[in-house]
Amino acid sequence: MSWGSCTKVYEGHGNVLTFVPYADTRSRELLDMSGVTEVRVCVGSSPVASSTLNPTSIVWEQEDPLDSDSRWLLRLKLGLLPDLVTGEQRVRIVAYDAAYPNGLVVTDSFHVDVVGPC
């Protein structure tokens, strides 16, 4: 499989990927992550990690903590997550909170090229 745009992820390394999460991408409605209890990440067809089990690799925070209206940022260190498979993979990110108890798919169209350790 070959996609036009892939982000390199280096297995074993903590390079940070930053996303701006949207509740609705068509209307550009930002996701309020103040009530989010967990974020899960799937790479390829397998669940790889959750913020509960990997709290330093999956983090969300407001861009400006002093401004309650500032956008939320979701920061991932995918290279540090367990069970990565090398090669081009599709990433799915799901956020859970009271409004979305079954999860809201933040994205499933982000593509990465996982590079194994040297």
C-alpha positions, 0 to 999 in steps of 0.5 A: 500500500502506498499513500501520497502523504505519510509521516515517519514514526521511528520505533523506540523514539519519542518524536511528538506528533500533534493533532488538533482534534475536531468533533466534526471536521466538516463544520470545523467544530473543535473537540472540547477535551476537558471531559475526556477520560481516555484516548485510544490509538490503533495503528493498522488493524490492531489497538496499540495503546490507551492513555490509561496505560501509556499516560506519557505517550498520549497527552492532551492539553489546551494550547493556552492553559490560561484561556478556556476558549483556546483549542485542545492539542492531542500529542502522541509519541507513537514511536514509544508505543508497544506492538508497532508494526513496521511499514505504512499504517493507518492510524485511528484515534478515539476519544472517550468522555461522557458525551461519547461513552463508545468513543468519538473517532477523532481520525482514522485517515492519518497515515504513518510509515513506521521505521524499525530501530536501526 
